[in-house]
Amino acid sequence: MEKYPGKKNTAVFISGRGSNLKSLIKHSKKKNSLIKIVLVISNNPDAEGLKYASNSKIKIYGNKNKSNFENKSLNLLKKYNIDLICLAGFMKILSGNFIKKFSKPILNIHPSLLPKYKGLNTHERAIKNMDRFAGASIHKVTEKLDSGKVILQKKVKILKSDNVRSLEKKVLKIEHEIYPKAVDKFLTNL
Ligand code: GRF
């Protein structure tokens, strides 16, 4: 019998440390979560997160070959009947062709209060602009970078004493909290 009946087969794409991956894996193991993580893919075969996934008995795939990364990944997504992709610290931009061919939802976590600060160096920009708040957003992935519908976001206060590192730490903490919530929220409203 299936261990988690009704859970959506999910693939997580990462590029490095994988702390958001860990929080998603932890969540997926709860009885009432709506996802089962069956595949972790990385454009960096040395990504730390891949080791964690493999130790958690999840299938992993690492490939830094730009030209066949997407096609090989699409084959695996099909093979493992993936219903949902969660990008978590995945630093490569997926092509429109990939998004179209996968044809199921893709979510991403971005360390800013979207639509503010799309792209890189979000904390640096928030501090430079003397913003009062920073935060994280989970959004749907479309062909336009960091521009799909926001599913959930949470703010944190930027203190005068904050620097990029301290802000990054604070935001990462809320990332771990909201990504699992956003995934279940998204799947519930599907
Ligand atoms: C996170 O801050 C994520 O929002 C950003 O990259 C970082 C990845 O961290 N895009 P991790 O690999 O999940 O630890």
py3Dmol code that shows the C-alpha trace and the ligand (Angstrom):
import py3Dmol

protein = """\
ATOM      1  CA  MET A   1       0.000   0.000   0.000  1.00  0.00           C
ATOM      2  CA  GLU A   2       1.102   3.534  -0.721  1.00  0.00           C
ATOM      3  CA  LYS A   3       2.686   5.079   2.356  1.00  0.00           C
ATOM      4  CA  TYR A   4       1.239   8.551   1.756  1.00  0.00           C
ATOM      5  CA  PRO A   5      -1.998   8.229  -0.203  1.00  0.00           C
ATOM      6  CA  GLY A   6      -3.185  11.465  -1.767  1.00  0.00           C
ATOM      7  CA  LYS A   7       0.076  13.343  -1.428  1.00  0.00           C
ATOM      8  CA  LYS A   8       1.386  15.120  -4.521  1.00  0.00           C
ATOM      9  CA  ASN A   9       4.641  13.792  -5.913  1.00  0.00           C
ATOM     10  CA  THR A  10       7.011  16.717  -5.604  1.00  0.00           C
ATOM     11  CA  ALA A  11      10.461  17.487  -6.985  1.00  0.00           C
ATOM     12  CA  VAL A  12      12.667  20.116  -5.347  1.00  0.00           C
ATOM     13  CA  PHE A  13      15.301  21.948  -7.402  1.00  0.00           C
ATOM     14  CA  ILE A  14      18.311  23.305  -5.514  1.00  0.00           C
ATOM     15  CA  SER A  15      21.745  24.775  -6.220  1.00  0.00           C
ATOM     16  CA  GLY A  16      23.518  24.743  -2.875  1.00  0.00           C
ATOM     17  CA  ARG A  17      23.074  24.473   0.876  1.00  0.00           C
ATOM     18  CA  GLY A  18      19.490  23.238   0.747  1.00  0.00           C
ATOM     19  CA  SER A  19      18.147  24.566   4.039  1.00  0.00           C
ATOM     20  CA  ASN A  20      14.737  25.225   2.430  1.00  0.00           C
ATOM     21  CA  LEU A  21      14.852  21.712   1.008  1.00  0.00           C
ATOM     22  CA  LYS A  22      15.372  20.405   4.548  1.00  0.00           C
ATOM     23  CA  SER A  23      12.383  22.305   5.842  1.00  0.00           C
ATOM     24  CA  LEU A  24      10.254  20.956   2.976  1.00  0.00           C
ATOM     25  CA  ILE A  25      11.427  17.393   3.589  1.00  0.00           C
ATOM     26  CA  LYS A  26      10.662  17.740   7.284  1.00  0.00           C
ATOM     27  CA  HIS A  27       7.208  19.030   6.445  1.00  0.00           C
ATOM     28  CA  SER A  28       6.531  16.334   3.852  1.00  0.00           C
ATOM     29  CA  LYS A  29       6.994  13.657   6.485  1.00  0.00           C
ATOM     30  CA  LYS A  30       4.060  14.964   8.511  1.00  0.00           C
ATOM     31  CA  LYS A  31       0.920  12.952   8.095  1.00  0.00           C
ATOM     32  CA  ASN A  32      -1.228  15.941   7.130  1.00  0.00           C
ATOM     33  CA  SER A  33       1.182  17.597   4.682  1.00  0.00           C
ATOM     34  CA  LEU A  34       0.086  17.523   1.059  1.00  0.00           C
ATOM     35  CA  ILE A  35       3.421  16.677  -0.559  1.00  0.00           C
ATOM     36  CA  LYS A  36       5.703  13.703  -0.896  1.00  0.00           C
ATOM     37  CA  ILE A  37       9.205  14.640  -2.041  1.00  0.00           C
ATOM     38  CA  VAL A  38      10.378  11.953  -4.421  1.00  0.00           C
ATOM     39  CA  LEU A  39      13.102  13.702  -6.386  1.00  0.00           C
ATOM     40  CA  VAL A  40      15.726  16.402  -5.800  1.00  0.00           C
ATOM     41  CA  ILE A  41      17.438  17.915  -8.819  1.00  0.00           C
ATOM     42  CA  SER A  42      20.421  20.236  -8.900  1.00  0.00           C
ATOM     43  CA  ASN A  43      22.415  22.107 -11.525  1.00  0.00           C
ATOM     44  CA  ASN A  44      25.337  21.679  -9.136  1.00  0.00           C
ATOM     45  CA  PRO A  45      26.314  18.039  -8.518  1.00  0.00           C
ATOM     46  CA  ASP A  46      28.262  19.141  -5.407  1.00  0.00           C
ATOM     47  CA  ALA A  47      25.278  20.881  -3.781  1.00  0.00           C
ATOM     48  CA  GLU A  48      25.226  20.130  -0.071  1.00  0.00           C
ATOM     49  CA  GLY A  49      21.477  19.625  -0.193  1.00  0.00           C
ATOM     50  CA  LEU A  50      21.873  16.624  -2.498  1.00  0.00           C
ATOM     51  CA  LYS A  51      23.714  14.730   0.222  1.00  0.00           C
ATOM     52  CA  TYR A  52      20.966  15.452   2.702  1.00  0.00           C
ATOM     53  CA  ALA A  53      18.302  14.302   0.227  1.00  0.00           C
ATOM     54  CA  SER A  54      20.175  11.135  -0.542  1.00  0.00           C
ATOM     55  CA  ASN A  55      20.568  10.385   3.185  1.00  0.00           C
ATOM     56  CA  SER A  56      16.803  10.881   3.437  1.00  0.00           C
ATOM     57  CA  LYS A  57      16.384   8.129   0.804  1.00  0.00           C
ATOM     58  CA  ILE A  58      15.167  10.543  -1.867  1.00  0.00           C
ATOM     59  CA  LYS A  59      16.276  10.105  -5.489  1.00  0.00           C
ATOM     60  CA  ILE A  60      18.778  12.742  -6.522  1.00  0.00           C
ATOM     61  CA  TYR A  61      20.045  14.035  -9.832  1.00  0.00           C
ATOM     62  CA  GLY A  62      22.888  16.508 -10.299  1.00  0.00           C
ATOM     63  CA  ASN A  63      23.958  17.827 -13.683  1.00  0.00           C
ATOM     64  CA  LYS A  64      25.977  20.913 -14.484  1.00  0.00           C
ATOM     65  CA  ASN A  65      25.854  20.404 -18.224  1.00  0.00           C
ATOM     66  CA  LYS A  66      23.834  23.403 -19.356  1.00  0.00           C
ATOM     67  CA  SER A  67      22.682  21.987 -22.671  1.00  0.00           C
ATOM     68  CA  ASN A  68      21.016  18.807 -21.476  1.00  0.00           C
ATOM     69  CA  PHE A  69      20.017  19.757 -17.916  1.00  0.00           C
ATOM     70  CA  GLU A  70      16.435  20.608 -18.819  1.00  0.00           C
ATOM     71  CA  ASN A  71      15.776  17.635 -21.098  1.00  0.00           C
ATOM     72  CA  LYS A  72      17.242  15.128 -18.668  1.00  0.00           C
ATOM     73  CA  SER A  73      15.256  16.715 -15.839  1.00  0.00           C
ATOM     74  CA  LEU A  74      12.025  16.600 -17.869  1.00  0.00           C
ATOM     75  CA  ASN A  75      12.546  12.875 -18.450  1.00  0.00           C
ATOM     76  CA  LEU A  76      12.981  12.267 -14.721  1.00  0.00           C
ATOM     77  CA  LEU A  77       9.961  14.397 -13.839  1.00  0.00           C
ATOM     78  CA  LYS A  78       7.913  12.208 -16.131  1.00  0.00           C
ATOM     79  CA  LYS A  79       9.450   8.989 -14.860  1.00  0.00           C
ATOM     80  CA  TYR A  80       8.612   9.859 -11.246  1.00  0.00           C
ATOM     81  CA  ASN A  81       5.134  11.241 -12.036  1.00  0.00           C
ATOM     82  CA  ILE A  82       5.944  14.632 -10.581  1.00  0.00           C
ATOM     83  CA  ASP A  83       2.909  16.891 -10.019  1.00  0.00           C
ATOM     84  CA  LEU A  84       4.688  19.875  -8.520  1.00  0.00           C
ATOM     85  CA  ILE A  85       8.161  21.436  -8.607  1.00  0.00           C
ATOM     86  CA  CYS A  86       9.439  23.570  -5.737  1.00  0.00           C
ATOM     87  CA  LEU A  87      12.465  25.703  -6.564  1.00  0.00           C
ATOM     88  CA  ALA A  88      14.425  26.264  -3.367  1.00  0.00           C
ATOM     89  CA  GLY A  89      17.600  28.278  -3.746  1.00  0.00           C
ATOM     90  CA  PHE A  90      17.764  27.174  -7.386  1.00  0.00           C
ATOM     91  CA  MET A  91      20.010  29.697  -9.091  1.00  0.00           C
ATOM     92  CA  LYS A  92      19.379  28.767 -12.703  1.00  0.00           C
ATOM     93  CA  ILE A  93      16.618  30.322 -14.784  1.00  0.00           C
ATOM     94  CA  LEU A  94      14.330  27.707 -16.321  1.00  0.00           C
ATOM     95  CA  SER A  95      13.464  28.269 -19.966  1.00  0.00           C
ATOM     96  CA  GLY A  96       9.945  28.969 -21.227  1.00  0.00           C
ATOM     97  CA  ASN A  97      10.204  25.716 -23.118  1.00  0.00           C
ATOM     98  CA  PHE A  98      10.827  23.785 -19.885  1.00  0.00           C
ATOM     99  CA  ILE A  99       7.913  25.475 -18.105  1.00  0.00           C
ATOM    100  CA  LYS A 100       5.601  24.729 -21.023  1.00  0.00           C
ATOM    101  CA  LYS A 101       6.735  21.127 -21.391  1.00  0.00           C
ATOM    102  CA  PHE A 102       6.414  20.339 -17.674  1.00  0.00           C
ATOM    103  CA  SER A 103       2.885  21.820 -17.821  1.00  0.00           C
ATOM    104  CA  LYS A 104       2.259  21.433 -14.055  1.00  0.00           C
ATOM    105  CA  PRO A 105       2.801  24.061 -11.357  1.00  0.00           C
ATOM    106  CA  ILE A 106       6.247  25.317 -10.368  1.00  0.00           C
ATOM    107  CA  LEU A 107       6.717  27.353  -7.187  1.00  0.00           C
ATOM    108  CA  ASN A 108       9.705  29.429  -6.104  1.00  0.00           C
ATOM    109  CA  ILE A 109      10.876  31.080  -2.906  1.00  0.00           C
ATOM    110  CA  HIS A 110      12.363  34.539  -3.239  1.00  0.00           C
ATOM    111  CA  PRO A 111      14.030  36.472  -0.416  1.00  0.00           C
ATOM    112  CA  SER A 112      12.155  39.767  -0.795  1.00  0.00           C
ATOM    113  CA  LEU A 113       8.697  41.200  -0.499  1.00  0.00           C
ATOM    114  CA  LEU A 114       7.793  40.796  -4.160  1.00  0.00           C
ATOM    115  CA  PRO A 115       7.153  42.675  -6.398  1.00  0.00           C
ATOM    116  CA  LYS A 116      10.033  44.542  -4.730  1.00  0.00           C
ATOM    117  CA  TYR A 117      13.579  43.434  -5.527  1.00  0.00           C
ATOM    118  CA  LYS A 118      13.305  40.774  -8.174  1.00  0.00           C
ATOM    119  CA  GLY A 119      16.618  39.131  -9.015  1.00  0.00           C
ATOM    120  CA  LEU A 120      19.747  39.040  -6.888  1.00  0.00           C
ATOM    121  CA  ASN A 121      21.146  40.913  -3.836  1.00  0.00           C
ATOM    122  CA  THR A 122      17.716  41.569  -2.370  1.00  0.00           C
ATOM    123  CA  HIS A 123      18.862  42.234   1.216  1.00  0.00           C
ATOM    124  CA  GLU A 124      21.614  44.567   0.111  1.00  0.00           C
ATOM    125  CA  ARG A 125      19.116  46.606  -1.887  1.00  0.00           C
ATOM    126  CA  ALA A 126      16.554  46.722   0.932  1.00  0.00           C
ATOM    127  CA  ILE A 127      19.188  48.008   3.389  1.00  0.00           C
ATOM    128  CA  LYS A 128      20.583  50.515   0.907  1.00  0.00           C
ATOM    129  CA  ASN A 129      17.101  51.925   0.303  1.00  0.00           C
ATOM    130  CA  MET A 130      16.549  52.148   4.074  1.00  0.00           C
ATOM    131  CA  ASP A 131      13.400  50.022   3.846  1.00  0.00           C
ATOM    132  CA  ARG A 132      11.635  49.355   7.139  1.00  0.00           C
ATOM    133  CA  PHE A 133      10.775  45.789   6.198  1.00  0.00           C
ATOM    134  CA  ALA A 134      12.301  42.902   4.317  1.00  0.00           C
ATOM    135  CA  GLY A 135      10.840  39.444   3.868  1.00  0.00           C
ATOM    136  CA  ALA A 136      10.283  36.402   1.730  1.00  0.00           C
ATOM    137  CA  SER A 137       7.706  35.441  -0.891  1.00  0.00           C
ATOM    138  CA  ILE A 138       6.533  32.179  -2.398  1.00  0.00           C
ATOM    139  CA  HIS A 139       5.256  32.660  -5.920  1.00  0.00           C
ATOM    140  CA  LYS A 140       4.252  30.711  -8.998  1.00  0.00           C
ATOM    141  CA  VAL A 141       6.938  30.475 -11.635  1.00  0.00           C
ATOM    142  CA  THR A 142       6.185  31.939 -15.032  1.00  0.00           C
ATOM    143  CA  GLU A 143       8.452  32.793 -17.922  1.00  0.00           C
ATOM    144  CA  LYS A 144       9.043  36.244 -16.418  1.00  0.00           C
ATOM    145  CA  LEU A 145      11.630  36.218 -13.612  1.00  0.00           C
ATOM    146  CA  ASP A 146      10.178  36.435 -10.067  1.00  0.00           C
ATOM    147  CA  SER A 147       6.889  37.763 -11.447  1.00  0.00           C
ATOM    148  CA  GLY A 148       4.253  35.025 -11.027  1.00  0.00           C
ATOM    149  CA  LYS A 149       1.348  35.244  -8.595  1.00  0.00           C
ATOM    150  CA  VAL A 150       2.429  35.524  -4.955  1.00  0.00           C
ATOM    151  CA  ILE A 151       0.995  32.727  -2.818  1.00  0.00           C
ATOM    152  CA  LEU A 152       2.341  33.748   0.571  1.00  0.00           C
ATOM    153  CA  GLN A 153       4.744  36.283   1.993  1.00  0.00           C
ATOM    154  CA  LYS A 154       5.943  37.328   5.402  1.00  0.00           C
ATOM    155  CA  LYS A 155       7.831  40.387   6.550  1.00  0.00           C
ATOM    156  CA  VAL A 156      10.545  41.024   9.079  1.00  0.00           C
ATOM    157  CA  LYS A 157      11.582  44.393  10.468  1.00  0.00           C
ATOM    158  CA  ILE A 158      14.909  45.809   9.334  1.00  0.00           C
ATOM    159  CA  LEU A 159      16.657  47.188  12.393  1.00  0.00           C
ATOM    160  CA  LYS A 160      19.243  49.989  12.280  1.00  0.00           C
ATOM    161  CA  SER A 161      21.767  47.448  13.520  1.00  0.00           C
ATOM    162  CA  ASP A 162      21.064  44.999  10.678  1.00  0.00           C
ATOM    163  CA  ASN A 163      23.575  44.221   7.964  1.00  0.00           C
ATOM    164  CA  VAL A 164      23.210  41.938   4.941  1.00  0.00           C
ATOM    165  CA  ARG A 165      24.272  38.875   6.945  1.00  0.00           C
ATOM    166  CA  SER A 166      21.983  39.444   9.893  1.00  0.00           C
ATOM    167  CA  LEU A 167      19.053  40.224   7.627  1.00  0.00           C
ATOM    168  CA  GLU A 168      19.714  37.160   5.527  1.00  0.00           C
ATOM    169  CA  LYS A 169      19.633  35.044   8.681  1.00  0.00           C
ATOM    170  CA  LYS A 170      16.331  36.530   9.835  1.00  0.00           C
ATOM    171  CA  VAL A 171      14.714  36.143   6.430  1.00  0.00           C
ATOM    172  CA  LEU A 172      15.969  32.577   6.027  1.00  0.00           C
ATOM    173  CA  LYS A 173      14.228  31.672   9.260  1.00  0.00           C
ATOM    174  CA  ILE A 174      10.885  32.862   7.916  1.00  0.00           C
ATOM    175  CA  GLU A 175      11.579  31.178   4.564  1.00  0.00           C
ATOM    176  CA  HIS A 176      11.722  27.846   6.372  1.00  0.00           C
ATOM    177  CA  GLU A 177       8.466  28.666   8.084  1.00  0.00           C
ATOM    178  CA  ILE A 178       6.437  29.861   5.092  1.00  0.00           C
ATOM    179  CA  TYR A 179       7.506  27.589   2.227  1.00  0.00           C
ATOM    180  CA  PRO A 180       5.785  24.474   3.631  1.00  0.00           C
ATOM    181  CA  LYS A 181       2.705  26.546   4.501  1.00  0.00           C
ATOM    182  CA  ALA A 182       2.585  28.111   1.043  1.00  0.00           C
ATOM    183  CA  VAL A 183       2.862  24.736  -0.689  1.00  0.00           C
ATOM    184  CA  ASP A 184      -0.075  23.316   1.243  1.00  0.00           C
ATOM    185  CA  LYS A 185      -2.064  26.521   0.748  1.00  0.00           C
ATOM    186  CA  PHE A 186      -1.418  26.392  -2.979  1.00  0.00           C
ATOM    187  CA  LEU A 187      -2.389  22.718  -3.279  1.00  0.00           C
ATOM    188  CA  THR A 188      -5.533  23.203  -1.203  1.00  0.00           C
ATOM    189  CA  ASN A 189      -6.742  25.962  -3.515  1.00  0.00           C
ATOM    190  CA  LEU A 190      -5.861  24.134  -6.720  1.00  0.00           C
TER     191      LEU A 190
END
"""
ligand_1 = """\
14
GRF
C 17.397 31.341 0.054
O 17.540 32.556 0.714
C 16.499 31.505 -1.129
O 15.428 32.351 -0.925
C 17.479 32.113 -2.101
O 18.645 31.343 -1.929
C 18.700 30.909 -0.589
C 18.867 29.428 -0.614
O 19.131 28.866 0.626
N 16.983 32.234 -3.418
P 19.031 27.306 0.850
O 19.834 26.610 -0.251
O 17.601 26.893 0.826
O 19.675 27.071 2.194
"""
view = py3Dmol.view(width=600, height=400)
view.addModel(protein, "pdb")
view.setStyle({"model": 0}, {"cartoon": {"style": "trace"}})
view.addModel(ligand_1, "xyz")
view.setStyle({"model": 1}, {"stick": {}})
view.zoomTo()
view.show()
